[in-house]
Amino acid sequence: MNDARGHFYRGHKKPPPLKKLPPIDANLHLHVLRAHLPMLLWKAAAQRDPPEEARNTANFGWNIEGSAITPAVSTAPVAPQALLDAVSCSCTAGCKACSGTRCSCNSACVSCTD
């Protein structure tokens, strides 16, 4: 099915919501690294010291700045441009500028689409 803009949505009348898009490879990789660290620590819970490879949390998708540890964020684009062109905003703001929490684009930190 093609919409008025010529986009093709397989069996759907509306494009998929932005929040249901899969993560890009770079973000998925960081997420897997962050999930792997607790698994290593849990497996070694009965040992006196953590495993050698788990001692540097920066190797597992975390940033260390002083005493603050924050998740690393990918600098890669949130999605391929062709996909961003196919996903439309489900904002209920109408013609007003999308800036509220009800805008799926704004909450995902991407510019709004038609």
GROMACS elastic network, one bead per residue, 0.5 to 0.9 nm:
[ bonds ]
;  ai    aj funct       b0    kb
    1     6     6  0.89336   500
    1     7     6  0.80248   500
    1     8     6  0.55243   500
    1     9     6  0.56737   500
    1    10     6  0.64133   500
    1    11     6  0.66280   500
    1    12     6  0.74146   500
    1    13     6  0.74709   500
    2     5     6  0.75964   500
    2     6     6  0.52124   500
    2     7     6  0.52065   500
    2     9     6  0.65669   500
    2    10     6  0.88469   500
    2    13     6  0.88998   500
    3     6     6  0.52418   500
    3     7     6  0.55153   500
    3     8     6  0.67463   500
    3     9     6  0.79516   500
    3    13     6  0.82343   500
    3    14     6  0.85727   500
    4     7     6  0.75021   500
    7    15     6  0.88963   500
    7    85     6  0.86596   500
    7    86     6  0.61769   500
    8    12     6  0.89681   500
    8    15     6  0.87014   500
    8    86     6  0.80471   500
    9    12     6  0.54571   500
    9    13     6  0.70270   500
    9    14     6  0.72195   500
    9    15     6  0.62651   500
    9    16     6  0.84856   500
    9    86     6  0.86639   500
   10    13     6  0.84595   500
   12    15     6  0.68787   500
   12    16     6  0.82792   500
   14    17     6  0.85927   500
   14    88     6  0.86546   500
   15    18     6  0.87471   500
   15    86     6  0.72875   500
   15    87     6  0.58333   500
   15    88     6  0.65086   500
   16    19     6  0.83993   500
   16    20     6  0.68160   500
   16    21     6  0.74945   500
   16    87     6  0.66687   500
   16    88     6  0.80745   500
   17    20     6  0.56016   500
   17    21     6  0.72571   500
   17    87     6  0.73349   500
   17    88     6  0.77518   500
   17    89     6  0.78727   500
   17    90     6  0.71753   500
   17   104     6  0.76142   500
   18    21     6  0.56596   500
   18    87     6  0.67465   500
   18    88     6  0.78042   500
   18    89     6  0.76415   500
   18    90     6  0.83406   500
   18   104     6  0.62240   500
   18   105     6  0.69512   500
   18   108     6  0.76077   500
   19    22     6  0.83389   500
   19   104     6  0.70616   500
   19   105     6  0.87665   500
   19   107     6  0.89402   500
   19   108     6  0.74096   500
   21    24     6  0.89820   500
   21    79     6  0.88320   500
   22    28     6  0.88075   500
   23    26     6  0.80646   500
   23    27     6  0.61118   500
   23    28     6  0.58271   500
   23    78     6  0.77203   500
   23    79     6  0.79130   500
   24    27     6  0.55411   500
   24    28     6  0.61302   500
   24    29     6  0.86229   500
   24    76     6  0.82481   500
   24    77     6  0.81594   500
   24    78     6  0.65478   500
   24    79     6  0.62504   500
   24    80     6  0.86267   500
   25    28     6  0.50116   500
   25    29     6  0.60108   500
   25    30     6  0.86751   500
   26    29     6  0.51798   500
   26    30     6  0.64412   500
   26    31     6  0.87661   500
   26    74     6  0.61833   500
   26    75     6  0.84513   500
   26    76     6  0.68394   500
   27    30     6  0.51006   500
   27    31     6  0.61548   500
   27    32     6  0.86308   500
   27    73     6  0.72784   500
   27    74     6  0.58736   500
   27    76     6  0.82652   500
   27    78     6  0.86674   500
   28    31     6  0.50362   500
   28    32     6  0.61749   500
   28    33     6  0.86269   500
   29    32     6  0.51776   500
   29    33     6  0.62675   500
   29    34     6  0.87183   500
   29    61     6  0.84982   500
   30    33     6  0.50845   500
   30    34     6  0.62165   500
   30    35     6  0.86624   500
   30    60     6  0.73002   500
   30    61     6  0.51189   500
   30    62     6  0.84877   500
   30    71     6  0.85356   500
   30    72     6  0.72512   500
   30    73     6  0.78313   500
   30    74     6  0.77774   500
   31    34     6  0.50899   500
   31    35     6  0.61813   500
   31    36     6  0.85526   500
   31    60     6  0.87822   500
   31    61     6  0.72349   500
   31    71     6  0.89524   500
   32    35     6  0.50783   500
   32    36     6  0.60346   500
   32    37     6  0.88893   500
   32    60     6  0.84563   500
   32    61     6  0.85083   500
   33    36     6  0.50427   500
   33    37     6  0.65928   500
   33    59     6  0.79541   500
   33    61     6  0.57097   500
   33    62     6  0.88711   500
   34    37     6  0.56420   500
   34    38     6  0.75385   500
   34    57     6  0.87059   500
   34    60     6  0.52974   500
   34    61     6  0.54710   500
   34    62     6  0.72323   500
   34    71     6  0.80348   500
   35    38     6  0.60908   500
   35    39     6  0.68164   500
   35    60     6  0.83491   500
   36    39     6  0.51595   500
   36    40     6  0.63277   500
   36    41     6  0.88365   500
   36    60     6  0.74702   500
   37    40     6  0.51924   500
   37    41     6  0.63806   500
   37    42     6  0.86894   500
   37    54     6  0.64737   500
   37    57     6  0.76529   500
   37    60     6  0.63523   500
   38    42     6  0.59402   500
   38    43     6  0.84546   500
   38    54     6  0.88989   500
   39    42     6  0.50955   500
   39    43     6  0.61120   500
   39    44     6  0.85978   500
   40    43     6  0.52674   500
   40    44     6  0.63536   500
   40    45     6  0.87087   500
   40    50     6  0.82106   500
   40    51     6  0.73735   500
   40    53     6  0.88058   500
   40    54     6  0.68963   500
   41    44     6  0.50975   500
   41    45     6  0.59959   500
   41    50     6  0.62964   500
   41    51     6  0.73684   500
   41    54     6  0.72835   500
   42    45     6  0.50090   500
   42    46     6  0.83963   500
   43    46     6  0.77110   500
   43    47     6  0.87855   500
   44    47     6  0.53070   500
   44    48     6  0.82572   500
   44    49     6  0.78616   500
   44    50     6  0.61807   500
   44    51     6  0.68380   500
   45    48     6  0.78105   500
   45    49     6  0.84400   500
   45    50     6  0.76162   500
   46    49     6  0.88275   500
   47    50     6  0.69522   500
   47    51     6  0.86084   500
   49    52     6  0.83594   500
   50    53     6  0.83375   500
   50    54     6  0.65336   500
   50    55     6  0.67883   500
   51    54     6  0.53784   500
   51    55     6  0.68056   500
   52    55     6  0.55968   500
   52    56     6  0.83165   500
   53    56     6  0.69211   500
   53    57     6  0.89457   500
   53    59     6  0.85612   500
   54    57     6  0.64597   500
   54    59     6  0.81259   500
   54    60     6  0.81289   500
   55    58     6  0.89400   500
   55    59     6  0.88819   500
   56    59     6  0.58720   500
   56    60     6  0.77033   500
   57    60     6  0.52702   500
   57    61     6  0.72467   500
   57    62     6  0.59796   500
   57    63     6  0.78624   500
   57    64     6  0.79534   500
   57    69     6  0.87545   500
   58    61     6  0.58810   500
   58    63     6  0.56727   500
   58    64     6  0.66925   500
   58    69     6  0.89827   500
   58    72     6  0.85673   500
   59    62     6  0.71451   500
   60    72     6  0.89155   500
   61    70     6  0.88466   500
   61    71     6  0.61781   500
   61    72     6  0.52188   500
   61    73     6  0.81319   500
   62    69     6  0.64873   500
   62    70     6  0.56575   500
   62    73     6  0.86184   500
   63    68     6  0.81110   500
   63    69     6  0.56233   500
   63    70     6  0.52094   500
   63    71     6  0.59491   500
   63    72     6  0.54655   500
   63    73     6  0.89125   500
   64    67     6  0.70294   500
   64    68     6  0.58908   500
   64    70     6  0.66279   500
   64    71     6  0.88564   500
   65    68     6  0.52734   500
   65    69     6  0.64321   500
   65    70     6  0.81251   500
   66    69     6  0.80094   500
   73    76     6  0.89105   500
   74    77     6  0.81630   500
   74    78     6  0.87431   500
   75    78     6  0.85651   500
   76    79     6  0.82985   500
   77    80     6  0.69587   500
   77    81     6  0.84551   500
   78    81     6  0.89300   500
   78    84     6  0.86825   500
   78   108     6  0.89046   500
   78   109     6  0.88680   500
   78   110     6  0.79033   500
   79    82     6  0.82272   500
   79    83     6  0.64296   500
   79    84     6  0.64276   500
   80    83     6  0.54011   500
   80    84     6  0.64653   500
   80    85     6  0.88028   500
   81    85     6  0.61350   500
   81    86     6  0.87026   500
   82    85     6  0.51067   500
   82    86     6  0.64377   500
   82    87     6  0.89748   500
   83    86     6  0.50397   500
   83    87     6  0.63217   500
   84    87     6  0.53233   500
   84    88     6  0.79049   500
   84   110     6  0.88498   500
   84   113     6  0.80387   500
   85    88     6  0.75090   500
   85   113     6  0.73491   500
   85   114     6  0.89425   500
   86   113     6  0.88389   500
   87   113     6  0.73549   500
   87   114     6  0.87416   500
   88    91     6  0.89707   500
   88   105     6  0.85022   500
   88   112     6  0.76391   500
   88   113     6  0.52949   500
   88   114     6  0.57980   500
   89    92     6  0.88467   500
   89   103     6  0.71641   500
   89   104     6  0.63471   500
   89   105     6  0.60468   500
   89   112     6  0.59057   500
   89   113     6  0.54009   500
   89   114     6  0.63529   500
   90    93     6  0.89733   500
   90   102     6  0.84855   500
   90   103     6  0.65546   500
   90   104     6  0.61924   500
   90   105     6  0.79315   500
   91    94     6  0.69284   500
   91    98     6  0.69997   500
   91   100     6  0.88384   500
   91   102     6  0.61601   500
   91   104     6  0.62681   500
   91   105     6  0.77352   500
   91   106     6  0.89342   500
   91   112     6  0.86138   500
   92    95     6  0.89360   500
   92    98     6  0.86256   500
   92   102     6  0.69031   500
   92   103     6  0.69792   500
   93    96     6  0.54498   500
   93    97     6  0.71041   500
   93    98     6  0.63174   500
   93    99     6  0.86994   500
   93   100     6  0.82913   500
   93   102     6  0.79883   500
   93   103     6  0.75723   500
   94    97     6  0.81040   500
   94    98     6  0.83929   500
   95    98     6  0.84386   500
   96    99     6  0.87886   500
   97   100     6  0.87442   500
   98   101     6  0.87150   500
   98   102     6  0.84237   500
   98   103     6  0.60661   500
   98   105     6  0.80716   500
   98   106     6  0.67284   500
   98   111     6  0.89902   500
   98   112     6  0.71389   500
   99   102     6  0.82171   500
   99   103     6  0.68445   500
   99   106     6  0.61182   500
   99   107     6  0.86151   500
  100   103     6  0.58418   500
  100   106     6  0.71093   500
  100   107     6  0.80364   500
  101   104     6  0.74763   500
  101   106     6  0.70056   500
  101   107     6  0.60541   500
  102   105     6  0.89647   500
  102   106     6  0.81693   500
  102   107     6  0.77726   500
  103   106     6  0.53290   500
  103   107     6  0.62755   500
  103   108     6  0.86775   500
  103   112     6  0.83472   500
  104   107     6  0.52651   500
  104   108     6  0.62243   500
  104   109     6  0.87059   500
  104   110     6  0.87991   500
  104   112     6  0.83756   500
  105   108     6  0.51377   500
  105   109     6  0.61835   500
  105   110     6  0.52543   500
  105   111     6  0.61079   500
  105   112     6  0.53149   500
  105   113     6  0.78300   500
  106   109     6  0.50153   500
  106   110     6  0.60053   500
  106   111     6  0.68152   500
  106   112     6  0.70153   500
  107   110     6  0.78463   500
  108   111     6  0.87774   500
  110   113     6  0.89425   500
